Amino acid sequence: MRGFALVAGILSILAPLAIADDPAGPVSDNAVYLRLLVGIGKPMLVTGYLDETKGTGKGYDAAFLDLDGDGKFETRQDFGTYTLPTNGEERPDPKIRIQHEDCDWVLDLRYSRFTPVDGVAQASIRWTVTRGEEFYAWFINGRVKFHTDPEAAAAAEPIRMGPPFTFKIGTRTEGRQGLVSVGLMDMNGCTLRLARQDGQVVSPTLKLFQDGTEVLLTQASYG
């Protein structure tokens, strides 16, 4: 994880997305609101909502974002579409892209089912951070909540894309063999799946000790 820490120390703002044609407010009744906290050195707060701009029931096709903290959703990001292999229907491909600290941050919501229940939509998220060819990290399988009420969203914990990170350690036995798993996780429960620096995969080193003596030194793989 030394490679991740090295690059995390040198990350710095680029600029926005497209200006919204009509940032007045949601078109559909199914709009859900979110807050993002994006960055490593100096996190940027982004608020916004997902909307079905073609009408209720058509699926989320755009995000409207406030990038400067003035309470207006001036920035619009349209989603592409992908085809479900089971029935051929087109669905939105919701990825929110933000540039900050010289990096490209992407919140990937493709694996979420946005059906609000009692004002809350459960979401499964993945996110990435990229800085050209120098650095790339991919976090997967987190769970967050989106809200139909903007006030409830403002009071909720923001989706944090960046540190602080924690290590989760698990152990199990298979026969006479002991197995150890280590995962680097963010505040949303996303686990680091892949990290690259200068085009090369960063392989963390795992050391195990027993009674103060090192019993294993190995290159770990991501979960």
N, C-alpha and C positions, 0 to 999 in steps of 0.2 A: 504494500500500500504506500511505499515511499514515493513512487512515481506520481500517485494521485495527489499526495500532500505537496509535492514539489510544484506541480502545475497550479494547484489550488492557490498557492501563494503568489502567483504572478498574474492572475486573471484581472481586465478593466473595461464605457457605454457605447454602444453603437446606436442605431436609430430605428425608427418605427416601421409600421406596416401601412396598409392603405387607409385613407380617410373614409369614414363611414358616410354613405349617401344620406342616411336618415338615422342619426343617433338619438332620436327623441325618446325611444323606448321600445320594448318588445312588441312584436306583431302578434304572436300566438299566446294562448293561455298556458302553454307548457314550458315557457322560458324558465331556465334555472340559472341561479347566480353563483358566482365563485369569487374567491380571493386567492391570488398566488403571491408567494414571497420567493422571488427569484434572485439568485446570486450567491457569491461566496464572500468576496471582500466587503461589499456594501449592498445587501439585499434590496431589491426594488419591489415595492408593493404594487401589484396589478389587480384591479377589480374589473368585473365584467359579467356577461351573461351569455349563455347559449340560446339560440332562438331558431324557430321554424319559420323562416321568412316567407316561405311559400304557403303558409297557412297551417293551422293546427292539424296534427296527425300526419304531416308529410315528413317528419324527421328533422333533427337538428342539422342545419346546413351552414351556420355562420356563428362566429363569436364576435361580440362587441366589447371592446376593452377600453379602460381608462388607464393610460400609461403615465400621465403627468399628475395624477392625484387631484384634479379639479372637479371630480364628481361627474364629468361628462364622458360618455362612451364614444369618443371620436374615432377610434380605430376599429376597423372591421376586418375580420379574416374569414374568408369563405372556405368551406371544406370541400375537398374533392369527393368523389364517390368510388366505391368499390362494389364488386358483384359477389353476392353470397353464393358459394358453389352449390348449396342445397336446392335453392328455388330460383336463382337468377335475378332476384329483386335487387335493385340498387338501394344502397343505404349510405348515409353520410359517413365520411372518413374523418372524424373530428380530431385534428391535431392543431394545437395552439402553439404558434412559433413566436418567440420573443428574442430580440437581440439585446444583450446587456453584458457589460464587463468584457467586451471583445469576444464574446461567445454567442453561439446559437443555442438557445434553450427550446426544447420541444416537449410539450405535455401531450401524451398520446392517450386518447380516450376510446380507441377502436374497440376495446374488449368490454365496454361498459353497456349496461342496459339502463337507459335514462327513462324510467317510468316513475314519475314522482308519486310517492305514497305519503299522505299526511304532510305534504309540503317538503318532503325530502326525497332526493334521488340518490341512490347508492351508486358509486362509480368505482370501477377497477382501473387503475392508472399505471402507465409506464412513462418514464421521462428520460431524456438524454441531454447531455451538454457536450458541445463540440467547439473546439477552437482550431479551425483549419486542419492541418495534418499533425499538429503538435499534440492534441489531446482529444480524447473521446471517452465518455462514460455512459453506461446504459443501466438504468435501474428499472426493475420490473415488479409486478404483482403487489401493488399497494391498494389500499381501500380508503376512499374519502366520501364525503357527503356534499351534495349540491342542494341549494334551497330555492324554492319558488318565491320566498319572501326575501327581498334584499336586506331587510333589517336583521333577519335571522342569519343570513350569510355573513353580514358584517360582524356579528357577535361570535361566529364560529371560528375554530382554529383554521388558519390559512393553509392551503396546500403549499408545503415547503419544498422547493426544488433547490437543494443545496444543504450544507451542514446546519445543525450538528448531526453527525452520524454516530451510530452505536454498533458495537459488535454483538452478534448473537452466536453463542457457542452451544452446540448440541453434541451429545455422546450417545453411542449405542454399542451393543456387542453382537457379533455374529460368530457363534461358536466360541472359539478361544481367542478371537480377534476383537480388539477394541477399535471403534471408528469414531473419529472426531470431525465435526463439521463447524465451519466458522463462516458467518455471513456479515457483511457490512450493510447496515440498514439505515434508511432515513426515517424522519418523523412520521411518514405516512405508512410505514411498514414495507416500503419498496426495498428490494435486495439488489445490491450491485451484481449485475450479471456479466458485465464485460467492461474492461478499461484498457485503453490504448494510449501510448505516448510515443510521439515521433513515428507513428505507423506500426509500432510493435506492441503486442499484448503485454500488459503489465502483470507479472506473475508474483503474487505475494508469497513470502517465505513463512512457513509455519514451524515453530519450535515447540517441542513438548518436553516438559521436565518431570522427573519423578524423584522425590526426596532431594531436590536441589541439584540433581544431575540431569543433563540434557540426554534424552533417550531417543529423540527423533528430530531431524532437520530435513524438511522436504519442501518442494514447490507446491503450493496449494492451487486448486482449481476453483473457479467461480461456481456458485450454485445456480 
